[in-house]
Structure formats: C-alpha cells, structure tokens
C-alpha cells in the first residue's frame, strides 16, 4: 500500500512516500527548483518520490495533505474580521492566493497528480507534526511536543504516542505562539522570517540577555505549564504586513535593523534575551508534558524543534530520559507526518520500532550515479580521478582535510530536512584556526559570526563534548558544550561582540562557538562518511571534522552532480568528491570573477 504525503503553500513544500509502512523517499521542492524555501506545489519532489518507487500517481492508494486548509482559512477570515479595518491590506494580499491555490486544494492536487482518482486525507497541521515526531522514533511510547508558528489554530501541542496511535491532549492557540514570538525578534533583528531564525540563535551567545525581563514584563506572560499569552499591541503579524508594531520599536529603542546593515549590540542582546525566554518556555512545556503523560521519553517536531540550543538544554535539564527530534521538523516534515498518520492512525497498521529510528539517517533524497556523473564531468572537460576503492578514497580525502583543504562531499542519497549530514556537505579541519573565517567568507559567502557544526564519531563524542554516551545526535539537532579538558582560556583581551569571532577557545577552534558550545552530529557505523572520520582520526588523532551544508548563502543545498560541480568551481573550495570521483581545484580551471558574480547573482540574500 502506497501513501504519498504533501506539504505546500506556506514555506518549504515537500513530498514523502511511504510504502507498506517504510519511508521510501522524501525531499523538499527547493532542491529541484533551486528556489530556497520554495512554497509551490511540490510537483518535482512528487515526481522524484514516485520514480524512486517505480510507480505513477495512479498507483497510489492515498494522498495526504499536511493540514486542513478550510480550517486554516476559517482562522484567517476570523482574524481579519476581528482586526478590521486594520488587517485589510494583509487580507487583500492573502485572499487571491487562497482562491488560486489553497481553498480548492483537492481539485488542484488532482490536476497535479494525473491518474489519481482515490481519496485525499487531511490531518491537522499539528497531527502531522506529531506523527512525524513519534512514528519514526525509536520509542514504543513517548510524550510528544510540537511547537511552531501556527497551523490552523494551534501553535503548539502536547500529545502522547503509544504503539501505532497518537493522541493530542492540549493545544496552544493563535495568536499566542512561541514560534511567532521568536520570528518577531528574527524580523526585528534584520533577518528573514522562516529562514533566519537559526541566525538569531547563532548570534545569541555574542550578547547578554539584558532584555529578557523586559520581554517577560511587556510582551509575553509565561505560565507554569509552558503556555503563553502575548500582548498583541506589540505585534503586527495577526493582520498586518510586518511582524512587530511601532510599540515594539519604542520598547527596544528604535525601528528594526535594516537587512545587510551592521549588527549592533542591541541585536546581539535581543538575540540572547529571546533565546533565554524561548528555552524557559520549552523547558516548562516539556515538564508539563512529562507530568501530563508520565512518559520517560519525548519526541519533538515543529519549527521550534530546530532550536538545537533549546533541545540541548531539554536533554540536559529536562525530566525525560531521552528525546528524539524529527530531522525535518519544519513544514517539510509535515509531508512525512501526513503519510505516516494515514498509515498508522487511520489505516491502523502495526508499527515495528527500530532500534535507532526508521528515518534511515534521513538519507531519503536522490542519489547521483557514477555513470551519469562521469558523462557530465567528461562533457565539461573536468579533470578527475575515479577511485573505486572506498578505503583509498577516504584516506586521500582525510589527508586533504588534515592539510587544511576545504572539500565538497557528495555521497549517496540527499538528506531530507535542513541539515547536511554527510551526503551533501562541505568539510574542513575543526582544528584549524583559520577555517571558520575562510569557510564563512570565501566558501559560503555569509556572515562571519556564523558557527560551524562538528561531525564526530558517535563512540568518541563523550570524549570531546558534554553528552552522555547513551545519547545520540545523528541529525545535528543538539548543542553540547565542549569538555573543559579541550577548552582554552579566551584570548579576547577584552574584545566584545562580533570582535570575538577570531578568538581561540579550544583545541577545535573552528567549531567551538563563543559560548564554548557546538551543534553536534554524532556519526555511527556503516556509512562512507563514518569511514572518512575514521581515516581522519588515524591521520590526526582527532575524530572531529567540520560539516556544513553544500551550498552558498541564499542557495538551497545542492542536489545533483552538476550543481555540486558548479558550486565547486565558483567558490574557493579546494577539492570535490562526487561518489567515487575526486576533483582538485588546482587541476581544474577556476571560474572567472565575472562568472562567479553571474553564479551568485540569482541567489537572493537572506
């Protein structure tokens, strides 16, 4: 039995295919259209999923959409009417889109899925998130916590999963939303909503939480169960075209920071303050979920579950024995949740719990084939070597990384979700003092303050980071402090703010953030990526390397060999691996300045 899940028309549209309970394929539409956070109907992602299974749309048994569009439209209309006439400009912008794409969704989906004549399933937004969190998890039973901006009416939910069933027990409703609160500060600090929240999280350690009490006093009341009430006079998202109001400006000393303008102390302190408040709410929600359900384990999904600093604090300070986070926690993962909800909850199929999880490392996207890659490289006149021996390939690449070379790494099926996990990654030496600045400015073309994440051999993680050996972080969704024995006294000499970027803080300076933490990916046995880490450890004694996503600022992560090669030529990457092919920059003509400018022109900066 084949179930297709779809998310679309807000941001990060995606498709996922479940066949007889197994996740066969899942991918975001942006990876195919090359439009970051593409919200359009995921026709290319759907085509990929169907081809991966060798079927057509007519062969599907169910198609599930990740939310209830009519209920969402009801919320929009009710909100606009309550705010009239203030919300009229937003109403005029939203309604044509609804009339074109969203309101008559079954008709639209039938047009995009020729041959499909069966029924559509519409779980609620937070049911889809909850299903994506629990059903692939390694737990037979668990509490479920979902947190995001807003679905239909719900903005957060607490539930419980047992076997093949989930049940939502409590919901927080719009306009009170932890996700929208965080996004309001993302907007105010000059970053793009729904994509810049991770920048705000990365900026937070450079500031002090001096505004936290002001936030608690004026903007949001936080109750013991983690529910919140937000004073809407400070916000404008319910019916306006901005996230914050003039009253918000007055509270924090002026208008929002303009995009691309210098980041000041105010923005750093605001980032630190909202991060502290967010962590407080997450902990209270989790503790209430524990009291409500009595469960030992917790599953997380929704956009707020991508706040890996908060997740790390939940794991260390929360009441649960262990937590599991859906790697595609945002709206893209709703497509998978909708499919799994249909399979388990509605069709009542039995569920077998996998020891680690059933996400297959989140390697659920397309895979480049050697034959096609060779044909493309030969057509381009590229100079390359084909190294069929996996051990030799890993040894050579490990040597390049150890000599401070930056390596583009394309291997196997593309990741589903926002994190590069060793399938579409750019790799570097975490021991290098120059690597953070070099990779940010010359490779990624992004802000210098942005931290890089480490990949570490799973069995060696506790030797370097404050993480219990029994805990895993395969999806790079937990932040953990560097162990004190690897830390070094700050060399800042009184520097403050972003001037602290270059200071050395540990024996792994390229991945140690300003607060001595790192966003951690633990790598288990059985993958080529693990073998690369083993080869690197043999050469250097360190089981840790930098792993960042294979893209430049404003571009989605690369999907194909062609996209990887183009990115390699137009950046200062030193080497490129695509499957069994190794290319060195010194052996391939670099793109001219004009060509590089043309390459970057189409990427809209965040």
LUMKOL-541889 format. One record per residue (C-alpha): residue number from 1; residue in three letters; x negated, y negated, z negated. Coordinates in steps of 0.5 Angstrom, whole numbers, plus 500, padded with zeros to 3 digits. Example, Ala and Ser with C-alpha at 12.3 -4.5 7.8 and 13.67 -1.06 7.14 Angstrom:
(1, "ala", (475, 509, 484))
(2, "ser", (473, 502, 486))
! end
This chain:
(1, "unk", (500, 500, 500))
(2, "unk", (497, 493, 502))
(3, "unk", (499, 487, 499))
(4, "unk", (496, 480, 501))
(5, "unk", (495, 474, 496))
(6, "unk", (495, 467, 499))
(7, "unk", (494, 460, 495))
(8, "unk", (494, 454, 499))
(9, "unk", (496, 447, 500))
(10, "unk", (493, 444, 494))
(11, "unk", (486, 445, 494))
(12, "unk", (481, 451, 495))
(13, "unk", (486, 455, 499))
(14, "unk", (484, 462, 500))
(15, "unk", (487, 469, 501))
(16, "unk", (486, 476, 498))
(17, "unk", (487, 483, 500))
(18, "unk", (489, 489, 495))
(19, "unk", (490, 496, 498))
(20, "unk", (492, 501, 493))
(21, "unk", (490, 497, 487))
(22, "unk", (483, 496, 490))
(23, "unk", (481, 489, 492))
(24, "unk", (478, 490, 499))
(25, "unk", (477, 483, 501))
(26, "unk", (478, 475, 498))
(27, "unk", (475, 469, 501))
(28, "unk", (476, 461, 501))
(29, "unk", (478, 458, 507))
(30, "unk", (473, 453, 506))
(31, "unk", (468, 458, 508))
(32, "unk", (470, 459, 515))
(33, "unk", (473, 452, 517))
(34, "unk", (467, 448, 513))
(35, "unk", (471, 443, 510))
(36, "unk", (470, 443, 503))
(37, "unk", (476, 445, 498))
(38, "unk", (480, 446, 505))
(39, "unk", (487, 446, 502))
(40, "unk", (490, 448, 509))
(41, "unk", (494, 455, 510))
(42, "unk", (488, 460, 510))
(43, "unk", (489, 463, 517))
(44, "unk", (482, 464, 518))
(45, "unk", (481, 467, 511))
(46, "unk", (487, 472, 512))
(47, "unk", (484, 474, 519))
(48, "unk", (478, 476, 515))
(49, "unk", (481, 480, 510))
(50, "unk", (486, 484, 515))
(51, "unk", (480, 485, 519))
(52, "unk", (476, 488, 513))
(53, "unk", (481, 493, 512))
(54, "unk", (482, 494, 519))
(55, "unk", (490, 492, 519))
(56, "unk", (494, 487, 522))
(57, "unk", (499, 483, 519))
(58, "unk", (505, 488, 521))
(59, "unk", (502, 493, 517))
(60, "unk", (502, 489, 510))
(61, "unk", (507, 491, 505))
(62, "unk", (508, 485, 501))
(63, "unk", (505, 478, 502))
(64, "unk", (505, 474, 495))
(65, "unk", (504, 466, 494))
(66, "unk", (501, 464, 488))
(67, "unk", (506, 459, 485))
(68, "unk", (514, 458, 486))
(69, "unk", (514, 452, 491))
(70, "unk", (521, 450, 490))
(71, "unk", (520, 449, 482))
(72, "unk", (514, 445, 483))
(73, "unk", (518, 441, 488))
(74, "unk", (523, 440, 482))
(75, "unk", (518, 438, 478))
(76, "unk", (515, 432, 483))
(77, "unk", (522, 430, 484))
(78, "unk", (524, 429, 477))
(79, "unk", (517, 426, 475))
(80, "unk", (518, 421, 481))
(81, "unk", (525, 419, 479))
(82, "unk", (523, 418, 471))
(83, "unk", (518, 413, 473))
(84, "unk", (522, 410, 479))
(85, "unk", (520, 405, 482))
(86, "unk", (513, 405, 480))
(87, "unk", (512, 412, 483))
(88, "unk", (515, 410, 490))
(89, "unk", (508, 410, 493))
(90, "unk", (506, 416, 491))
(91, "unk", (513, 419, 493))
(92, "unk", (512, 416, 500))
(93, "unk", (505, 420, 501))
(94, "unk", (507, 427, 498))
(95, "unk", (514, 428, 501))
(96, "unk", (512, 428, 508))
(97, "unk", (507, 434, 506))
(98, "unk", (512, 437, 503))
(99, "unk", (517, 437, 508))
(100, "unk", (512, 439, 513))
(101, "unk", (508, 445, 510))
(102, "unk", (511, 447, 503))
(103, "unk", (518, 446, 502))
(104, "unk", (520, 451, 507))
(105, "unk", (514, 456, 506))
(106, "unk", (517, 463, 508))
(107, "unk", (518, 460, 515))
(108, "unk", (511, 457, 515))
(109, "unk", (508, 464, 513))
(110, "unk", (512, 468, 518))
(111, "unk", (509, 463, 523))
(112, "unk", (502, 464, 521))
(113, "unk", (503, 472, 520))
(114, "unk", (506, 474, 527))
(115, "unk", (509, 481, 526))
(116, "unk", (510, 481, 518))
(117, "unk", (517, 482, 517))
(118, "unk", (518, 484, 510))
(119, "unk", (519, 480, 504))
(120, "unk", (515, 475, 500))
(121, "unk", (513, 475, 493))
(122, "unk", (513, 468, 489))
(123, "unk", (510, 469, 482))
(124, "unk", (509, 463, 478))
(125, "unk", (502, 459, 478))
(126, "unk", (500, 461, 471))
(127, "unk", (502, 468, 472))
(128, "unk", (498, 468, 478))
(129, "unk", (492, 465, 474))
(130, "unk", (494, 470, 468))
(131, "unk", (494, 476, 473))
(132, "unk", (487, 474, 476))
(133, "unk", (484, 474, 469))
(134, "unk", (487, 480, 466))
(135, "unk", (488, 486, 471))
(136, "unk", (481, 486, 474))
(137, "unk", (478, 485, 467))
(138, "unk", (474, 491, 463))
(139, "unk", (479, 491, 458))
(140, "unk", (485, 495, 457))
(141, "unk", (489, 490, 453))
(142, "unk", (487, 483, 451))
(143, "unk", (489, 476, 450))
(144, "unk", (490, 471, 456))
(145, "unk", (489, 464, 456))
(146, "unk", (490, 460, 462))
(147, "unk", (488, 452, 463))
(148, "unk", (488, 448, 469))
(149, "unk", (491, 441, 472))
(150, "unk", (498, 443, 473))
(151, "unk", (502, 449, 476))
(152, "unk", (510, 448, 477))
(153, "unk", (511, 445, 470))
(154, "unk", (506, 449, 466))
(155, "unk", (499, 446, 465))
(156, "unk", (496, 452, 460))
(157, "unk", (499, 458, 458))
(158, "unk", (497, 464, 452))
(159, "unk", (499, 471, 454))
(160, "unk", (498, 478, 453))
(161, "unk", (496, 484, 457))
(162, "unk", (497, 491, 456))
(163, "unk", (495, 496, 461))
(164, "unk", (499, 494, 467))
(165, "unk", (503, 489, 464))
(166, "unk", (502, 481, 462))
(167, "unk", (507, 477, 459))
(168, "unk", (506, 469, 458))
(169, "unk", (508, 468, 451))
(170, "unk", (507, 460, 450))
(171, "unk", (506, 454, 455))
(172, "unk", (504, 447, 455))
(173, "unk", (508, 443, 460))
(174, "unk", (506, 437, 465))
(175, "unk", (504, 431, 464))
(176, "unk", (500, 434, 458))
(177, "unk", (494, 437, 461))
(178, "unk", (487, 439, 458))
(179, "unk", (485, 439, 466))
(180, "unk", (488, 433, 468))
(181, "unk", (485, 429, 462))
(182, "unk", (478, 432, 464))
(183, "unk", (480, 430, 471))
(184, "unk", (482, 423, 469))
(185, "unk", (475, 422, 466))
(186, "unk", (472, 425, 472))
(187, "unk", (475, 420, 476))
(188, "unk", (473, 414, 472))
(189, "unk", (466, 416, 472))
(190, "unk", (466, 416, 479))
(191, "unk", (466, 423, 481))
(192, "unk", (472, 426, 486))
(193, "unk", (477, 430, 482))
(194, "unk", (478, 437, 483))
(195, "unk", (471, 438, 485))
(196, "unk", (466, 433, 481))
(197, "unk", (468, 436, 474))
(198, "unk", (462, 440, 474))
(199, "unk", (458, 434, 475))
(200, "unk", (461, 431, 469))
(201, "unk", (460, 437, 465))
(202, "unk", (452, 437, 467))
(203, "unk", (452, 429, 466))
(204, "unk", (455, 430, 458))
(205, "unk", (448, 432, 455))
(206, "unk", (445, 426, 457))
(207, "unk", (450, 422, 453))
(208, "unk", (452, 421, 446))
(209, "unk", (460, 423, 444))
(210, "unk", (461, 416, 442))
(211, "unk", (468, 415, 445))
(212, "unk", (470, 422, 442))
(213, "unk", (474, 419, 436))
(214, "unk", (477, 413, 441))
(215, "unk", (480, 419, 445))
(216, "unk", (483, 422, 440))
(217, "unk", (486, 416, 437))
(218, "unk", (489, 413, 443))
(219, "unk", (489, 418, 449))
(220, "unk", (491, 425, 446))
(221, "unk", (493, 428, 440))
(222, "unk", (491, 435, 439))
(223, "unk", (495, 440, 434))
(224, "unk", (492, 446, 430))
(225, "unk", (495, 451, 436))
(226, "unk", (491, 447, 441))
(227, "unk", (497, 444, 444))
(228, "unk", (496, 436, 446))
(229, "unk", (500, 430, 447))
(230, "unk", (497, 425, 452))
(231, "unk", (499, 417, 452))
(232, "unk", (501, 416, 459))
(233, "unk", (501, 409, 458))
(234, "unk", (493, 410, 459))
(235, "unk", (494, 415, 465))
(236, "unk", (497, 414, 472))
(237, "unk", (497, 421, 475))
(238, "unk", (504, 423, 474))
(239, "unk", (507, 418, 479))
(240, "unk", (501, 413, 482))
(241, "unk", (495, 414, 486))
(242, "unk", (490, 414, 481))
(243, "unk", (488, 418, 475))
(244, "unk", (488, 412, 470))
(245, "unk", (491, 406, 469))
(246, "unk", (489, 399, 467))
(247, "unk", (490, 400, 460))
(248, "unk", (485, 406, 460))
(249, "unk", (480, 401, 463))
(250, "unk", (481, 396, 458))
(251, "unk", (480, 401, 452))
(252, "unk", (473, 403, 456))
(253, "unk", (470, 396, 457))
(254, "unk", (472, 396, 465))
(255, "unk", (474, 399, 471))
(256, "unk", (472, 406, 474))
(257, "unk", (465, 407, 476))
(258, "unk", (464, 406, 484))
(259, "unk", (462, 412, 487))
(260, "unk", (455, 412, 489))
(261, "unk", (453, 407, 484))
(262, "unk", (448, 407, 479))
(263, "unk", (450, 412, 473))
(264, "unk", (450, 408, 466))
(265, "unk", (450, 409, 459))
(266, "unk", (458, 408, 459))
(267, "unk", (459, 414, 464))
(268, "unk", (454, 419, 460))
(269, "unk", (457, 417, 453))
(270, "unk", (464, 418, 456))
(271, "unk", (462, 425, 459))
(272, "unk", (459, 427, 453))
(273, "unk", (465, 425, 449))
(274, "unk", (471, 428, 453))
(275, "unk", (466, 435, 453))
(276, "unk", (466, 435, 446))
(277, "unk", (474, 434, 446))
(278, "unk", (475, 439, 451))
(279, "unk", (471, 444, 447))
(280, "unk", (475, 442, 441))
(281, "unk", (482, 444, 445))
(282, "unk", (479, 450, 448))
(283, "unk", (477, 453, 441))
(284, "unk", (484, 451, 438))
(285, "unk", (488, 454, 444))
(286, "unk", (483, 461, 443))
(287, "unk", (484, 461, 436))
(288, "unk", (492, 460, 436))
(289, "unk", (492, 466, 442))
(290, "unk", (488, 470, 437))
(291, "unk", (493, 469, 432))
(292, "unk", (499, 470, 436))
(293, "unk", (497, 476, 440))
(294, "unk", (492, 480, 435))
(295, "unk", (487, 482, 440))
(296, "unk", (480, 483, 440))
(297, "unk", (478, 481, 447))
(298, "unk", (480, 474, 451))
(299, "unk", (481, 473, 459))
(300, "unk", (480, 466, 462))
(301, "unk", (483, 463, 468))
(302, "unk", (485, 456, 471))
(303, "unk", (480, 451, 473))
(304, "unk", (478, 449, 466))
(305, "unk", (475, 456, 465))
(306, "unk", (470, 454, 470))
(307, "unk", (467, 449, 464))
(308, "unk", (462, 454, 462))
(309, "unk", (459, 450, 456))
(310, "unk", (466, 451, 453))
(311, "unk", (466, 458, 455))
(312, "unk", (459, 459, 452))
(313, "unk", (462, 456, 445))
(314, "unk", (468, 460, 445))
(315, "unk", (464, 466, 446))
(316, "unk", (459, 464, 440))
(317, "unk", (464, 461, 435))
(318, "unk", (471, 463, 437))
(319, "unk", (475, 469, 434))
(320, "unk", (474, 474, 440))
(321, "unk", (469, 480, 440))
(322, "unk", (468, 479, 447))
(323, "unk", (471, 474, 453))
(324, "unk", (472, 476, 461))
(325, "unk", (473, 470, 466))
(326, "unk", (475, 470, 473))
(327, "unk", (470, 468, 477))
(328, "unk", (474, 465, 482))
(329, "unk", (478, 461, 476))
(330, "unk", (481, 456, 480))
(331, "unk", (486, 456, 485))
(332, "unk", (483, 460, 490))
(333, "unk", (483, 466, 485))
(334, "unk", (491, 465, 485))
(335, "unk", (491, 468, 491))
(336, "unk", (488, 474, 488))
(337, "unk", (492, 474, 482))
(338, "unk", (499, 474, 486))
(339, "unk", (497, 480, 490))
(340, "unk", (495, 484, 483))
(341, "unk", (501, 481, 480))
(342, "unk", (505, 484, 485))
(343, "unk", (501, 491, 485))
(344, "unk", (501, 492, 477))
(345, "unk", (507, 488, 475))
(346, "unk", (512, 488, 480))
(347, "unk", (511, 495, 483))
(348, "unk", (509, 498, 476))
(349, "unk", (503, 502, 479))
(350, "unk", (498, 505, 474))
(351, "unk", (492, 501, 472))
(352, "unk", (485, 504, 471))
(353, "unk", (480, 500, 467))
(354, "unk", (473, 499, 470))
(355, "unk", (467, 499, 465))
(356, "unk", (464, 493, 467))
(357, "unk", (470, 490, 471))
(358, "unk", (474, 491, 478))
(359, "unk", (471, 485, 482))
(360, "unk", (465, 488, 485))
(361, "unk", (461, 483, 483))
(362, "unk", (465, 478, 486))
(363, "unk", (462, 480, 493))
(364, "unk", (468, 480, 497))
(365, "unk", (467, 476, 503))
(366, "unk", (464, 477, 510))
(367, "unk", (457, 480, 511))
(368, "unk", (452, 479, 517))
(369, "unk", (450, 485, 521))
(370, "unk", (443, 486, 523))
(371, "unk", (444, 487, 530))
(372, "unk", (448, 480, 531))
(373, "unk", (443, 477, 526))
(374, "unk", (437, 479, 531))
(375, "unk", (441, 477, 537))
(376, "unk", (443, 470, 534))
(377, "unk", (435, 469, 532))
(378, "unk", (433, 471, 539))
(379, "unk", (437, 466, 542))
(380, "unk", (435, 461, 538))
(381, "unk", (428, 462, 539))
(382, "unk", (426, 463, 532))
(383, "unk", (420, 467, 529))
(384, "unk", (422, 472, 524))
(385, "unk", (420, 479, 522))
(386, "unk", (424, 485, 521))
(387, "unk", (423, 488, 514))
(388, "unk", (427, 494, 513))
(389, "unk", (423, 497, 507))
(390, "unk", (427, 493, 501))
(391, "unk", (422, 494, 496))
(392, "unk", (417, 491, 501))
(393, "unk", (422, 485, 503))
(394, "unk", (423, 484, 495))
(395, "unk", (415, 484, 494))
(396, "unk", (414, 479, 499))
(397, "unk", (420, 474, 497))
(398, "unk", (418, 475, 490))
(399, "unk", (411, 472, 492))
(400, "unk", (413, 466, 496))
(401, "unk", (418, 464, 490))
(402, "unk", (412, 465, 485))
(403, "unk", (408, 461, 489))
(404, "unk", (413, 455, 488))
(405, "unk", (416, 456, 495))
(406, "unk", (424, 455, 496))
(407, "unk", (427, 461, 499))
(408, "unk", (434, 461, 502))
(409, "unk", (437, 468, 501))
(410, "unk", (443, 471, 505))
(411, "unk", (444, 478, 503))
(412, "unk", (451, 483, 503))
(413, "unk", (458, 480, 502))
(414, "unk", (459, 473, 501))
(415, "unk", (461, 471, 494))
(416, "unk", (469, 470, 492))
(417, "unk", (469, 463, 488))
(418, "unk", (465, 457, 487))
(419, "unk", (458, 460, 484))
(420, "unk", (453, 463, 488))
(421, "unk", (451, 470, 485))
(422, "unk", (445, 472, 489))
(423, "unk", (449, 473, 496))
(424, "unk", (449, 466, 499))
(425, "unk", (443, 463, 494))
(426, "unk", (437, 458, 494))
(427, "unk", (432, 461, 490))
(428, "unk", (426, 458, 486))
(429, "unk", (421, 459, 481))
(430, "unk", (424, 457, 474))
(431, "unk", (417, 456, 471))
(432, "unk", (415, 450, 476))
(433, "unk", (416, 443, 473))
(434, "unk", (417, 440, 480))
(435, "unk", (422, 445, 482))
(436, "unk", (429, 441, 479))
(437, "unk", (427, 435, 483))
(438, "unk", (425, 438, 489))
(439, "unk", (431, 442, 490))
(440, "unk", (436, 437, 488))
(441, "unk", (433, 431, 492))
(442, "unk", (429, 435, 498))
(443, "unk", (434, 441, 499))
(444, "unk", (441, 440, 496))
(445, "unk", (441, 432, 497))
(446, "unk", (444, 431, 491))
(447, "unk", (444, 427, 484))
(448, "unk", (437, 428, 481))
(449, "unk", (440, 430, 474))
(450, "unk", (444, 436, 476))
(451, "unk", (441, 442, 472))
(452, "unk", (440, 449, 476))
(453, "unk", (442, 455, 473))
(454, "unk", (438, 461, 472))
(455, "unk", (439, 469, 474))
(456, "unk", (436, 473, 469))
(457, "unk", (435, 481, 469))
(458, "unk", (441, 483, 464))
(459, "unk", (437, 487, 460))
(460, "unk", (432, 482, 459))
(461, "unk", (437, 476, 458))
(462, "unk", (437, 476, 450))
(463, "unk", (429, 475, 450))
(464, "unk", (430, 469, 453))
(465, "unk", (437, 466, 451))
(466, "unk", (441, 466, 445))
(467, "unk", (446, 471, 448))
(468, "unk", (448, 478, 444))
(469, "unk", (445, 484, 448))
(470, "unk", (452, 487, 449))
(471, "unk", (455, 481, 452))
(472, "unk", (454, 479, 460))
(473, "unk", (455, 473, 464))
(474, "unk", (455, 476, 471))
(475, "unk", (459, 470, 474))
(476, "unk", (455, 465, 472))
(477, "unk", (460, 462, 467))
(478, "unk", (457, 462, 460))
(479, "unk", (452, 457, 458))
(480, "unk", (447, 459, 453))
(481, "unk", (441, 456, 449))
(482, "unk", (434, 457, 451))
(483, "unk", (431, 461, 445))
(484, "unk", (427, 457, 440))
(485, "unk", (420, 461, 442))
(486, "unk", (421, 459, 449))
(487, "unk", (423, 452, 448))
(488, "unk", (418, 446, 447))
(489, "unk", (418, 439, 444))
(490, "unk", (421, 434, 448))
(491, "unk", (416, 430, 452))
(492, "unk", (421, 424, 453))
(493, "unk", (416, 419, 449))
(494, "unk", (423, 415, 447))
(495, "unk", (426, 415, 454))
(496, "unk", (434, 416, 454))
(497, "unk", (439, 417, 459))
(498, "unk", (437, 420, 466))
(499, "unk", (430, 418, 465))
(500, "unk", (429, 424, 461))
(501, "unk", (430, 429, 467))
(502, "unk", (423, 430, 468))
(503, "unk", (421, 431, 461))
(504, "unk", (419, 438, 460))
(505, "unk", (423, 442, 455))
(506, "unk", (421, 450, 455))
(507, "unk", (417, 455, 459))
(508, "unk", (422, 455, 464))
(509, "unk", (423, 447, 465))
(510, "unk", (427, 448, 472))
(511, "unk", (433, 451, 469))
(512, "unk", (433, 448, 462))
(513, "unk", (438, 442, 461))
(514, "unk", (436, 436, 457))
(515, "unk", (440, 440, 451))
(516, "unk", (436, 446, 451))
(517, "unk", (441, 450, 455))
(518, "unk", (442, 454, 461))
(519, "unk", (448, 456, 465))
(520, "unk", (446, 463, 465))
(521, "unk", (447, 469, 471))
(522, "unk", (445, 476, 468))
(523, "unk", (444, 481, 474))
(524, "unk", (445, 488, 472))
(525, "unk", (442, 494, 476))
(526, "unk", (444, 497, 483))
(527, "unk", (443, 491, 488))
(528, "unk", (438, 488, 492))
(529, "unk", (438, 481, 488))
(530, "unk", (436, 485, 482))
(531, "unk", (430, 489, 485))
(532, "unk", (428, 482, 487))
(533, "unk", (428, 480, 480))
(534, "unk", (424, 486, 478))
(535, "unk", (419, 484, 483))
(536, "unk", (418, 477, 481))
(537, "unk", (417, 480, 474))
(538, "unk", (412, 485, 476))
(539, "unk", (408, 479, 479))
(540, "unk", (409, 473, 474))
(541, "unk", (412, 477, 467))
(542, "unk", (418, 473, 468))
(543, "unk", (425, 476, 469))
(544, "unk", (428, 469, 471))
(545, "unk", (429, 465, 477))
(546, "unk", (433, 459, 479))
(547, "unk", (439, 461, 483))
(548, "unk", (443, 455, 486))
(549, "unk", (448, 455, 492))
(550, "unk", (446, 456, 499))
(551, "unk", (449, 449, 501))
(552, "unk", (447, 442, 501))
(553, "unk", (451, 436, 498))
(554, "unk", (458, 436, 501))
(555, "unk", (458, 442, 505))
(556, "unk", (461, 449, 503))
(557, "unk", (457, 455, 501))
(558, "unk", (454, 458, 508))
(559, "unk", (458, 464, 510))
(560, "unk", (454, 466, 517))
(561, "unk", (447, 467, 519))
(562, "unk", (448, 461, 524))
(563, "unk", (450, 457, 518))
(564, "unk", (444, 459, 514))
(565, "unk", (439, 458, 519))
(566, "unk", (442, 451, 521))
(567, "unk", (441, 449, 513))
(568, "unk", (434, 452, 513))
(569, "unk", (432, 448, 519))
(570, "unk", (435, 442, 517))
(571, "unk", (432, 442, 509))
(572, "unk", (425, 443, 506))
(573, "unk", (427, 450, 505))
(574, "unk", (420, 454, 506))
(575, "unk", (423, 461, 507))
(576, "unk", (429, 464, 509))
(577, "unk", (432, 471, 508))
(578, "unk", (438, 474, 512))
(579, "unk", (439, 481, 511))
(580, "unk", (432, 484, 513))
(581, "unk", (430, 478, 517))
(582, "unk", (424, 474, 514))
(583, "unk", (423, 467, 517))
(584, "unk", (418, 462, 515))
(585, "unk", (419, 454, 516))
(586, "unk", (411, 454, 518))
(587, "unk", (413, 459, 523))
(588, "unk", (419, 455, 526))
(589, "unk", (420, 448, 528))
(590, "unk", (423, 444, 523))
(591, "unk", (429, 439, 525))
(592, "unk", (427, 432, 527))
(593, "unk", (429, 426, 523))
(594, "unk", (435, 425, 528))
(595, "unk", (437, 432, 528))
(596, "unk", (437, 432, 520))
(597, "unk", (441, 426, 520))
(598, "unk", (446, 429, 525))
(599, "unk", (447, 435, 521))
(600, "unk", (448, 431, 515))
(601, "unk", (453, 426, 518))
(602, "unk", (459, 431, 518))
(603, "unk", (458, 432, 510))
(604, "unk", (463, 427, 506))
(605, "unk", (459, 426, 500))
(606, "unk", (463, 427, 493))
! end
